[in-house]
């Protein structure tokens, strides 16, 4: 007596798995991805001495609400890394409105001023969606 695989299951099993697969694929294709973006700069005596711009995909899903959005024109460009790199200044200006931290250290001796300013954008969750020729960046607020 030879048994075929899945013979003991009813005939609806392949149909249900196919339906689950289609739902998973459609959800994956329509879902936006969540990223984390942070920035830090140090300025000494009006000269930028160091900068750090970090952009990476979030490792875990988060519970967050969509807040403000930024729309960037990106005709024929779908590489997210290039879009972020080419529009870094616009994105930083947009995000710094909602949570930049500054720290200033200044000393004056013998009529000479010595200053160190640290500008920090704390890690911020964002999502990126592509619609036609635009990349839509949405800032997220954690619940």
PLY file of the C-alpha trace (Angstrom):
ply
format ascii 1.0
element vertex 143
property float x
property float y
property float z
element edge 142
property int vertex1
property int vertex2
end_header
0.00 0.00 0.00
1.55 3.27 -1.15
0.45 6.58 0.44
0.77 9.86 -1.36
1.91 12.89 0.62
-0.93 14.92 2.15
-3.47 12.22 1.20
-4.69 12.10 4.77
-5.57 15.81 4.68
-8.79 16.98 3.13
-8.78 18.63 -0.30
-9.14 22.16 1.10
-5.59 22.13 2.53
-3.73 23.20 -0.67
-6.38 25.85 -1.35
-6.00 27.33 2.17
-2.21 27.43 1.93
-2.47 29.12 -1.46
-4.82 31.72 0.00
-2.50 32.36 2.94
0.46 32.70 0.57
-1.38 35.23 -1.62
-2.42 37.28 1.42
1.16 37.25 2.75
2.65 38.37 -0.56
0.09 41.15 -1.07
0.61 42.41 2.49
4.39 42.35 2.05
4.30 44.25 -1.24
1.91 46.93 0.03
3.51 47.38 3.45
5.94 50.15 4.07
9.19 49.34 5.76
10.23 50.88 9.06
13.66 52.46 9.40
15.67 54.20 12.09
17.52 57.40 11.31
19.88 59.35 13.58
22.37 62.18 13.19
25.11 63.79 15.25
27.47 66.66 14.48
30.20 68.38 16.50
31.18 71.94 15.70
34.28 73.49 17.24
34.85 77.22 16.78
32.41 77.34 13.84
34.07 74.39 12.03
32.39 70.99 11.71
34.85 68.49 13.16
32.73 65.35 13.00
29.44 64.11 11.58
27.59 60.85 11.89
24.51 59.96 9.84
23.01 56.53 10.58
20.20 54.96 8.56
19.15 51.35 8.97
16.13 49.10 8.81
14.34 48.50 12.11
14.97 45.01 13.45
11.61 44.69 15.20
8.16 45.97 14.33
7.02 48.81 16.56
3.67 50.17 17.67
3.63 53.72 16.41
1.38 56.35 14.99
2.10 58.19 11.77
2.92 61.84 12.33
4.29 64.33 9.80
5.21 63.41 6.24
7.81 64.61 3.79
7.40 64.02 0.05
10.55 63.81 -2.06
10.50 63.78 -5.84
12.51 60.78 -7.02
11.86 60.25 -10.70
13.08 56.84 -11.88
14.96 56.27 -8.60
13.89 53.34 -6.43
17.15 52.73 -4.56
16.29 53.95 -1.07
19.93 54.38 -0.05
20.56 56.77 -2.95
17.37 58.72 -2.28
18.34 59.17 1.38
21.93 60.13 0.50
20.91 62.61 -2.20
18.28 64.26 0.02
20.02 64.00 3.39
19.91 67.75 4.08
16.18 68.01 3.31
15.38 64.98 5.48
17.50 66.25 8.39
15.91 69.70 8.23
12.46 68.07 8.26
13.23 65.79 11.24
15.11 68.39 13.28
11.93 70.45 13.57
10.56 67.73 15.82
13.39 66.74 18.12
16.94 68.05 17.78
19.11 68.35 20.87
21.89 70.89 21.20
24.64 71.08 23.74
27.04 73.98 23.96
30.33 74.32 25.85
32.01 77.69 25.71
35.03 79.08 27.50
36.53 82.54 27.30
40.10 83.25 28.37
42.38 86.13 27.47
39.62 87.60 25.28
39.56 84.41 23.17
36.46 82.30 22.84
36.57 78.54 22.51
33.29 76.77 21.77
32.11 73.23 21.16
28.55 72.61 20.01
26.98 69.15 19.69
23.89 68.78 17.54
22.04 65.48 17.92
18.98 64.00 16.29
17.94 61.09 18.48
17.12 57.81 16.72
13.83 58.43 14.94
11.53 55.83 13.40
10.36 56.54 9.87
8.55 54.69 7.12
9.17 55.10 3.41
6.53 54.53 0.74
6.94 54.91 -3.00
4.07 56.33 -5.05
4.62 57.11 -8.72
7.69 59.37 -8.86
7.71 60.25 -5.15
9.20 58.84 -1.97
6.96 59.60 1.00
8.79 59.65 4.33
6.60 59.52 7.43
7.89 60.25 10.92
6.53 57.82 13.50
5.69 58.46 17.14
5.89 55.42 19.40
2.80 54.62 21.43
0 1
1 2
2 3
3 4
4 5
5 6
6 7
7 8
8 9
9 10
10 11
11 12
12 13
13 14
14 15
15 16
16 17
17 18
18 19
19 20
20 21
21 22
22 23
23 24
24 25
25 26
26 27
27 28
28 29
29 30
30 31
31 32
32 33
33 34
34 35
35 36
36 37
37 38
38 39
39 40
40 41
41 42
42 43
43 44
44 45
45 46
46 47
47 48
48 49
49 50
50 51
51 52
52 53
53 54
54 55
55 56
56 57
57 58
58 59
59 60
60 61
61 62
62 63
63 64
64 65
65 66
66 67
67 68
68 69
69 70
70 71
71 72
72 73
73 74
74 75
75 76
76 77
77 78
78 79
79 80
80 81
81 82
82 83
83 84
84 85
85 86
86 87
87 88
88 89
89 90
90 91
91 92
92 93
93 94
94 95
95 96
96 97
97 98
98 99
99 100
100 101
101 102
102 103
103 104
104 105
105 106
106 107
107 108
108 109
109 110
110 111
111 112
112 113
113 114
114 115
115 116
116 117
117 118
118 119
119 120
120 121
121 122
122 123
123 124
124 125
125 126
126 127
127 128
128 129
129 130
130 131
131 132
132 133
133 134
134 135
135 136
136 137
137 138
138 139
139 140
140 141
141 142
